[in-house]
Amino acid sequence: MNNVVLVGFMGSGKSTVGPQLAQRMDRPFVDLDDVIEADAGRSVAEIFSSEGEAGFRERETRCLLHTLEASDSVVAVGGGAPMRDENWVRIRDGNRVVALIAEPEELARRLNGSTDRPMLKPGGPSVIASLLPRRLPRYLEADVVIQTDGISPAEVAQRLHERLSANGLQRIGIDVPGSPHDVTVGHGLSHLVPSVLRGRAPVVVVSDGGVSRQYAKPLIAALSSAGLSPALHVVPPGEAAKTLAVLSGIYEALAAAGVDRRGAVIALGGGSVGDVAGFAAATWMRGIGYVQMPTTLLAMVDSSIGGKTAINLPAGKNLAGAMHQPAAIFCDLDYLASLPDEEYRSGLAEIIKAALIAERSFADWLSANISAVLSRKPSAIREAVARAIGIKAAVVARDPNEAGERAILNYGHTVGHSLERAVGFGNIRHGRAVAWGMEVAARISLLAGACTPATVEAQDTLLRDAGLLAERPAVPHAKLFDAMSHDKKSQSGEPRWVLLREIGRADYGRWVDPSIVRAALAEVLPE
């Protein structure tokens, strides 16, 4: 789809800004009122007169759904169209939403003398005073909000074109039964967070010290402006955050802030912050709402998605946890600018994994564009992140409780997690451990007859080009086997494997003869 949908009150400028924006973007312009009139063979005023507002709204919904089936258009919709929830869901689905707003006095001035707007019949100022406060909160949920007071339509169109070109926002739905939510990918997303927390206050933002110093200020400001009474709670960075002591500290912060079941948690940080903050949200008062705002590439494409929350125990990684879906996930690509190269590269392992198990065309794209991704070219990052998220989102939606297919996402993780445990959590980056885990899993796949040597070579080349196999970890195999026996996917102490069939296709839940596992380890990670 990828339409740009303009929303806003009567007189905000949608029908004048829309054509000029469409011209700048080289897209067709569609005014939904024109579509409705063509469908009915009558003017909007005549439809209101003969069918009433209820009849008009039914026509509006039907025409809106049909109009948004097209792609790459600029669409202006009536001021009341977004108020119907089913319309709003469709407007947001795969499209970028722009709200044009203006002060009530300016709207009244623009609408003075208007005779073709049925909703204005009681009188412009009184209608604005009655309707605008009800509609404005919905408009403010748009991806881009721009004030049009005192600005010409041409200038508004130019500003929007610049912002839309730079933003490249994408929204990916995760249709988990009972907990559907969106992943929003783009730049400068803090202003969008309050819209998904309406009615939830107070809010506690959980972050580590480094991240909070860099990125918490605009988020706190946006939450404060929305009246959400935010408090900031700082936890240690990295795996040190995923302990019972840190979890207890978050509970104390929630209590101090007066968070009850109407409150919420925001996880602003990497995967560890997301895991512990999510677990706190899952268990505080038996579950409260939370939002994931991942600040690392790894967290954006992996740990923030799927509702898995956990802390580590001495016996193993992520052994105490809960499934708790977030209300929303915001992947602000601006956060990646300050990410150290080694940490950024670590996230690429999960992106590559997604391609290897589910989408050959994505793997081919990565092979051709890995240099652009490594150099953090904005368009390449956005493409890689959005496609990887799309793959995981689809799997999670089909298996939200990890009862079957979702195990495919563990490709490379059986050995990867065992490496992390064997050398000590935090002593090897997760992405590097998973990359070597994928190398072992591919070798097992080959030795078990599941794939060809060409498939193994293609994976190896992609991981090497990404710089993920630069240093081979040295770990005694006995320690790896001991760690694998504690893997959550093990049955009777024996791991179940995800095996590669070909690039873009994998099997899960496979038992493998331990002799094959030993042979693969000897080849890939010799002692």
Summary of the structure (lengths in Angstrom):
residues: 527
radius of gyration: 25.7
end to end distance: 52.2
largest distance: 84.8
contacts: 1879
relative contact order: 0.07
helix: 55%
strand: 17%
